[in-house]
Amino acid sequence: MIDDDSGFVTVLAKRIEATGWQHRQAASAIPPEELVAMKLNALLIDPAVLGDEGWSYLERVCGMLPDLGVIVCTTSSTVAQRVRGLRLGVDDWIAKPCHPEEVMARIEAVSRRRRRSQPRAETGPVLAGEMEIRADQFQAFVGGTSLDLTRREFELLLLLADAEGQVLERESIYQRVWGYAMAHGDRSVDVFVRKLRQKLEKRSPGWSYIHTHFGVGYRFEPVGGAASTAVTAEVADTAEAPDSQLVHSSFTAA
């Protein structure tokens, strides 16, 4: 975040910390070369704090970091200014005052779009037990027959398979597949894991692929034969929801 509005930054930083995101704050321009080294997913900036250098700075950042999601969050602006910014490479433009939830959602959306637009490195099929996972076709096959996965189901399966043997927490899975922070009580990960298991059990009944770790998340590891009966039931996530009531005057209610 590049912004010198201390109240705005404080409120948003608390919300960001509650989601587990990593973030950095600055009240003045950070050289684009340093932004490259930070390996950021998104930059939230109020160009007004840079004065006359605001536009040239935005142009340099968008030119040097085409894969970085850039969100402008500032007070008054004209249509011409917003159009100019978007044409320079800015991904989104938010007008202050605004609600912190909207700012968070827009950061998530920009990061998600950027991630999905990045081409996946060319690799061969992933072989696991009786299953073949083909990233180039967004599908998985058993004995040459497709599992008929939806895109979300495939993204979940590929994420788990790429981390074979590792336990992935539900919150981490949700952020990486859905693209934003998981709300308290959301069972989407459990529901989609159940759908995946049903499709795998139908095509590959002698194998178990996705294993539950109670209160934590899931681990992908193909297990065949009698050992495949060790799959455990799913449990609800019990993490506390972050405080959603903290609002500064730079924000408005929804």
Buried (B, 14 or more C-beta within 10 A) or exposed (E): BBBBBEEBBEBBBBBBEBBBBEBEBBEEBBEBEEBEEEEBBBBBBBBBBBEEEBBEBBBBBBEEBEEBBBBBBBEEBEEEBBEBBBEBBBBBBBEBEBBBBBBBEBBBBBBBEBEEEEEEEEEEBBEBBBBBBBBEEBBBBBEEEEBEBEEEBBBBBBBBBBBEEEBBBBBBBBBBBBBBBBEEEBBBBBEBBBBBBEBBBEBBEEBBBBBBBEEBBBBBBBBEEEEBEEBEEBEEBEEEEBEEEBBBEBBEEE
